[in-house]
Amino acid sequence: MATKKKKVTRKKTANKRKSKPAPKNKKSTSEKRWSGNVTGHSDALDLENGVFKKKDPKKIAQSLKRSAKRSKRKKSSPYRSAMSMLTFYINRAGKDLSKKEKKLLEEAKDELRKLFHKKEK
């Protein structure tokens, strides 16, 4: 004998579900990402606040050079430390940088090379 299956109807409960409350100590996006943490709390360089937001590439390069020269914790030359931090910021900011900001930071790389008397590419 074959048994007949009963149709089971489910009640729609989507409207009755309660959303979970947000955690009280929620970290901001920049605090969650390791790259934001590295830029803000580098072990190699003590960066000036807002150094990458400056409008003059020469001032960005001078600030990075100053930070790299003063640091006692860096593992390589001041030039390499400063250039690494600048490149790191450009790579990690990625698509969030406007073309104007990216161009400014690329110009800061050239200024950094000049400050350290390195040849251009």
GIKAPE-V293748 format. One record per residue. N is the residue number from 1. RES is the residue in three letters. PHI is phi in whole degrees, -180 to 180 (* if undefined). OMEGA is omega as a letter, one per 20 degrees, with the letter a starting at -180 (none if undefined). Layout:
n=N res=RES phi=PHI omega=OMEGA
n=N res=RES phi=PHI omega=OMEGA
This chain:
n=1 res=MET phi=* omega=r
n=2 res=ALA phi=-90 omega=r
n=3 res=THR phi=-100 omega=r
n=4 res=LYS phi=-88 omega=r
n=5 res=LYS phi=-88 omega=r
n=6 res=LYS phi=-85 omega=r
n=7 res=LYS phi=-80 omega=r
n=8 res=VAL phi=-102 omega=r
n=9 res=THR phi=-104 omega=r
n=10 res=ARG phi=-104 omega=r
n=11 res=LYS phi=-78 omega=r
n=12 res=LYS phi=-77 omega=a
n=13 res=THR phi=-116 omega=a
n=14 res=ALA phi=-58 omega=a
n=15 res=ASN phi=-74 omega=a
n=16 res=LYS phi=-88 omega=a
n=17 res=ARG phi=-69 omega=r
n=18 res=LYS phi=-99 omega=r
n=19 res=SER phi=-80 omega=a
n=20 res=LYS phi=-74 omega=r
n=21 res=PRO phi=-70 omega=a
n=22 res=ALA phi=-69 omega=r
n=23 res=PRO phi=-62 omega=a
n=24 res=LYS phi=-72 omega=a
n=25 res=ASN phi=-101 omega=a
n=26 res=LYS phi=-74 omega=r
n=27 res=LYS phi=-82 omega=r
n=28 res=SER phi=-73 omega=a
n=29 res=THR phi=-58 omega=a
n=30 res=SER phi=-68 omega=r
n=31 res=GLU phi=-77 omega=a
n=32 res=LYS phi=-74 omega=a
n=33 res=ARG phi=-84 omega=a
n=34 res=TRP phi=-64 omega=a
n=35 res=SER phi=-67 omega=r
n=36 res=GLY phi=-66 omega=r
n=37 res=ASN phi=-67 omega=r
n=38 res=VAL phi=-64 omega=a
n=39 res=THR phi=-63 omega=a
n=40 res=GLY phi=-80 omega=a
n=41 res=HIS phi=-133 omega=a
n=42 res=SER phi=-64 omega=r
n=43 res=ASP phi=-81 omega=a
n=44 res=ALA phi=-94 omega=a
n=45 res=LEU phi=-131 omega=r
n=46 res=ASP phi=-97 omega=a
n=47 res=LEU phi=-81 omega=r
n=48 res=GLU phi=-68 omega=r
n=49 res=ASN phi=-61 omega=r
n=50 res=GLY phi=72 omega=a
n=51 res=VAL phi=-59 omega=a
n=52 res=PHE phi=-82 omega=r
n=53 res=LYS phi=-98 omega=r
n=54 res=LYS phi=-65 omega=a
n=55 res=LYS phi=-94 omega=a
n=56 res=ASP phi=-114 omega=a
n=57 res=PRO phi=-60 omega=r
n=58 res=LYS phi=-66 omega=r
n=59 res=LYS phi=-69 omega=r
n=60 res=ILE phi=-62 omega=a
n=61 res=ALA phi=-63 omega=r
n=62 res=GLN phi=-64 omega=r
n=63 res=SER phi=-65 omega=r
n=64 res=LEU phi=-65 omega=r
n=65 res=LYS phi=-63 omega=r
n=66 res=ARG phi=-59 omega=r
n=67 res=SER phi=-63 omega=a
n=68 res=ALA phi=-69 omega=a
n=69 res=LYS phi=-69 omega=a
n=70 res=ARG phi=-76 omega=a
n=71 res=SER phi=-67 omega=r
n=72 res=LYS phi=-102 omega=a
n=73 res=ARG phi=-99 omega=a
n=74 res=LYS phi=-69 omega=a
n=75 res=LYS phi=-102 omega=r
n=76 res=SER phi=-130 omega=a
n=77 res=SER phi=-66 omega=r
n=78 res=PRO phi=-57 omega=r
n=79 res=TYR phi=-60 omega=a
n=80 res=ARG phi=-66 omega=r
n=81 res=SER phi=-64 omega=a
n=82 res=ALA phi=-65 omega=a
n=83 res=MET phi=-66 omega=r
n=84 res=SER phi=-62 omega=a
n=85 res=MET phi=-66 omega=r
n=86 res=LEU phi=-66 omega=r
n=87 res=THR phi=-64 omega=r
n=88 res=PHE phi=-58 omega=a
n=89 res=TYR phi=-63 omega=r
n=90 res=ILE phi=-61 omega=a
n=91 res=ASN phi=-67 omega=a
n=92 res=ARG phi=-77 omega=r
n=93 res=ALA phi=-71 omega=r
n=94 res=GLY phi=45 omega=a
n=95 res=LYS phi=-71 omega=r
n=96 res=ASP phi=-79 omega=r
n=97 res=LEU phi=-84 omega=r
n=98 res=SER phi=-77 omega=r
n=99 res=LYS phi=-61 omega=a
n=100 res=LYS phi=-64 omega=r
n=101 res=GLU phi=-65 omega=a
n=102 res=LYS phi=-64 omega=r
n=103 res=LYS phi=-62 omega=r
n=104 res=LEU phi=-61 omega=a
n=105 res=LEU phi=-70 omega=r
n=106 res=GLU phi=-67 omega=r
n=107 res=GLU phi=-66 omega=r
n=108 res=ALA phi=-64 omega=r
n=109 res=LYS phi=-61 omega=r
n=110 res=ASP phi=-63 omega=r
n=111 res=GLU phi=-64 omega=r
n=112 res=LEU phi=-64 omega=r
n=113 res=ARG phi=-61 omega=r
n=114 res=LYS phi=-65 omega=a
n=115 res=LEU phi=-62 omega=a
n=116 res=PHE phi=-96 omega=r
n=117 res=HIS phi=57 omega=r
n=118 res=LYS phi=-103 omega=r
n=119 res=LYS phi=-74 omega=r
n=120 res=GLU phi=-73 omega=r
n=121 res=LYS phi=-64 omega=none
